[in-house]
Amino acid sequence: MTGPFTNGEQRTIADGNVLIIDDCTLYREALASSLTENGLRAVRTVGDLPSLISALNAIPPLVILLNLATVGVQTILRAIKGLSPRVPVIAIGASLEDERALMACAEAGVAAYHMRADTLAGLLTLIHGVVNGEVSCPPEVSAILFRIRALAVGPRRPVVRDPGLTSREIQILKLLRLGCSNQEIATQLSIAVHTVKSHVHSLLTKLGVSSRAEAAALSHDLDLDRGPHDGTGSGSSRNWS
């Protein structure tokens, strides 16, 4: 069966490996088989925390697929963050009903969410994206995270101070709120992906958050239609790079 990746892309993924975490043996073996059939040749699976720790210590994966239905998922997320903080995680089987798991994912800096209704083709696209530095948060997940954050802060939450975003950062933050990936943002704004990454890093720093999902949630507290900070105080849009 021919997968959706070109030979060059297969080689890039095969240079590392994919690690599936799922405590249901049938599901993880079936997913591993499907990924292998679609060109991802180095696929490993684990079903519990001890196996995960051993796998991370043995060969660091290129990307981790974590089924959110797995028992102890929050502990697993903490373990991944502690042992392999630079390895991107895709949350699979994500459900809008499981808000605790979604919040844990946001706090752990999960790179992408594969919802329960999403397809295998969608998962393959996410894998290809995250191994190339992409992150993706569906707008419906961002909305839930925003609501949870708003409830946690309470009705008397203070007005968020102007973080001093540039014109370009405001544009990118609006697209993050829509769940756009770095590549989609680059295409939309006709700029390079590495430029998008630089702007995202800058706006995360200014907002004081560590993930795109948190930035998207926080953006609801900001007046993004107000003039940007470009150093002139006039709200002009000279800073477009």
N, C-alpha and C positions, 0 to 999 in steps of 0.2 A: 504494500500500500504506500503510495507516494505522499509524503507529508507536505505542509505548506511552506517549508523553509527551503531556500536555495542551498546548494552545496556549501557555499561559504558560511552561511548562517548555521548550518548543521555542524560544521567544524568548530565554530565558535562555541556552541552549546556543548558539544562533545568534549571540548577541552576541560570542562568542569564536570558537574553532575547535578542532577535534580534529586532532592530528597523529599519524599512524601511522608507526612506524619498523619496517621489515621489509625485509631484503635480497632477499626473493623477490618479484619484481614481480607475479606472478600472485596470490599470497596477499594482498599489500597492496592491490592494485586490487580484488580481490573483496571484501575487508573494507570498503574505502571505499564501494563500491557498496551493500553491505548496510546500512551505517550511514546512508547518504544516503536509502535507501528507508525507513528507520525514523525519519526526522525530523531527523537531524543534517546540516544543509545545508552547513556550512562544514567540510569534511574535506580535509586535505592529507596527502600521503604523501612519505616520503623513504626511501632505501635504503642510505645510507652516512653516515659521519661528516661529510664536507664538506657534504653536502646538509643534514644536520641542523643544523650550525652556521649555515648560511645561513638556514634556516627560522626558527631561534630568534632570530636577529638581525633578521630582517625583520618578523615578526609573532609575538609571544609567544602560544603556544597556551593554550587554557583547560585542556586535559588532553592528556597524551601516552600513546599506546598503544604499548608496546615489546614486540615478539616476542622472547622470550628465545632463540630459535633463531638470531637474527641474529649474524653473525660480529662479534667485538669488542664483545660486549654490555657487558662491564665498563668498557671505555673509553667507550662511549656513555653509560653511567650516570654516570660521572665528569663527562663533558662537560655533561650535563643539570644535574647538581648545581652545576657551576661557573657555567654561563651562565644557567640559569633555576631557581634553587633553590626558588622558591615554586610552580612548576608541578607539580601532582600527576601521578604516573606510575602507570599500570596495567600490570603485567607480564602479557602474554598468552602463552598456550602454555606456562605454567609446568608443570614436571614435578618430582615428588618424587625422581626419579632424578638430577636435575641439582642437586646440593647446592651446588656452587660458585656457580651462578647465583642460587640462592635466598639464599645468604649475601651476595652482592654487592647484591642487591635490598634486603635488610634494612639493610645498611650505608649504602646510598644513600637510605634512607627512602622506599622505594616505598609508594604509598598503598593499593594493592590488588593481589591476585593472581587472574588468571583461568586456572584450570587447563585442561589439554588436554581433559579430558572435559566441561568446562563448555559451556553453550550460548550462542548469540547473545543470547537473552533475558537470560541471566545477565550478559553483558558490558554490555548496555544498562542494566541495573540498576546495575552497578558505576559506569558512566560518570555516570549521574544522581547517584549517591551522592557520588562524589569531587568533582564540580563544586559540590556543596553542603557540602563540608567533611568528608565521611565518609572513613573508612579501613577496610580490611577485610583480615584475615589469617586464612586457613583454619586450623583447629586442627591439621591434619596438618602444615602448614608450620611452625607454632609449635613443634610437637614436634621436627621435624628441626632447627630452629635451636637449640633447647635442647640436643639431643644433641651437635650440633657444638660448641657452647659448652662443654659439660661435658667433652668429649674434649680440647678445646684447653687448658682449665684444668688437667686432669689429676686423678688420684684424690686428691691431697692439697689440693685447693682449700679455702680457708678458708671457714668458715661465714659466710654473708651476714649482716651486721649488720641489726638491726631498723631499717628506713628511716623508721619513725614514721608509717605510713599511718593515715588516719582510717577510721572504719567504712565510710563511703561509698566511699572510694578502694579499700578492700579488696573491696567488692562489685563495683566496676567492674573491678578487675584480674582478678577471677575470670571475669567475662564476657568480658574481652579475651582471656583464655586459651582461651575457647571460640570465638573468632573473631567475636564480635558487633561490629556496626557501632555508631556513635554513636546512630543512630536506634533500633536494636534495644535498646540499653542504656537509652535514655530511656524507651522503651515498657515495658520490663521493670521499671524502677524508678519509673515514673510521675513523671519529672522532665523538665525542658526539655533540648533538645539542646545549647543553649549552656552549660547547667550541666554536662552530661557533658563537653563539651570543656574546661571549666575544671578539672574534677577530673582528667581525663586529663593535661592539661598539668602539673598539680601532682604527680601520681604519677610521671610521667616524670622530673621534676626531682628528686624524692626518691630515685628508684632510680638516677639518674645515667645514664640511657639517652636515646636520641634518637628511638626509634621504638616503636610499639605492639608490633611483632613482638619486639623486644628485651625489652620489658617482660614480654610473655607468656612468653618463654623464661626470663627471670630469676625469674619468679614461682614456678617449680618449686623454687627454692632457698629460698623463704620459707615460713614457717608461717602460712598465711593464716587458719587457724582459731583463732589466738591472739588475745587481746583487742587492739583497736585503740588507737592513741594519740589521746586526745581532750583531753589537757591535764589530766585528773583522775588518771591513773595507775590507774584502777579498771577500765578496759576497758569502760566503759559506752558506749552507742551514741547519744549525744545529737547528734553531728555528722552529721546525715542530709541536709543540704541540698546 
